[in-house]
């Protein structure tokens, strides 16, 4: 993610106020759960959260999702969303019941392996009780038929995330949570899964999402748009954008590149000029990080004052137009595309390690600026180092500072300090080997430190990382 000029907190308060005036509440019409008599007493419900230290109730326990397949219909005029979500998963314990994250939408019918299951709405959770227990290690399929008028979620520390309605459609976007506002999900990055979307809208309305575009089907005044992301993604990296857009589809390096800009912006806008550099930026980053990790590429711009940030939505970043108001801005394109390696292909296991995403994406900006003949990476480091507030530890910033300078700038300085310590040959080899070895997976700070020490020929880097990631005083120059 890259922050823009617009305050996320201000945008959040505006949306929350609007919701309060409208009197929106969670829908509570879901069927009530009941204990199944065929479930052995040794079976237990999966946890209602993934246990993340920062957000203990985000995500769920007891199962691992392999894929989401959504078939949805959206009516921009009414704001109503409906359809089915098919979720394939494997039990990681003997399950009597399990939770799915689903906020302010109503599940009308749920089946598990084709058999009716009972379900109960519990806040932003959907508690599912299958007809029979699910044995640890067993693959199972959940189908949820649901509908409603999606609403965003308010996070006191981080602002609004999730589904936001627009005058010509809607979009769903946000970090650290957003997916649960429009489909049932295990909403934590530790449980990555493939993603497919078929979204039906009125003719003349465009739908953008992750991955490779499929054939569109039309009939009865409606069009179904299809998108498939075959590489596992963290749930907050799933997105949908619905509305009036100019969509440009090309092929780059043998892969579809889809770039979409709002019809409200001129074709020659700063945003269009910035995203036109997507292919060039991708090619440069591949020289630093290794081959591009996904089957599609591109970008989407939102012309909406509520989005003052850009997000590394997998295979196709989404950018708030705030980044392009005064002039073209290739730097933000570099940042979000760098995340495709650092943050998307290699995702977080826990939110406190977000520096692994943002520190490397910020360092990619420094590398690009040097590549473009601007200041060197060393000069960018010197600028940041000279007047920095070192009181917030990069490796454990706290949930209210996930998007602070300690994560971005100090994170990038940590990367450069590592470079100075182990030397360019080992450092640039590590930049490629890390995303290659953890491709399509998750990782932690401890795993990165171990990889860095291996790249350095077994050198102990404990003191370096302790000072740069966790110390609260200015670290000495390496």
Secondary structure, DSSP 8 states (H G I E B T S, - for coil): -EE-SS-HHHHHHHHHHHHHHHT------S------TTS-TT-EE--SS---SS-TTSS-SSEEEEEEEEEEEEETTTTEEEEEEEEEEEESS-EEEEEEE--S-EEEEEEETTEEEEEEEETTEEEEE-SS-B-TT-EEEEEEEEEE---EEEETTTEEEEEEE-SS-EEEE-SS--GGGTS-B--STTS-EEEEEEEEEETT-EEEESSEE---EEETTEEEEEEEEEEEE-GGG--EEEESEEEEEEEETTEEEEEEEETTS-TT-HHHHHHTTHHHHHHHHHHHH-S--SSEEEEEEE--TT--EEE--TTSEEEEGGGGSSS--HHHHHHHHHTTTBTTTEEESSGGGTHHHHHHHHHHHHHHHHHTTSS-HHHHHHHHHHT----S-GGG--GGGTTSHHHHHHHHHHHHHHHHHH-HHHHHHHHHHHHHHTTTEEE-HHHHHHHHHHHTTS---HHHHIIIII-SS-----
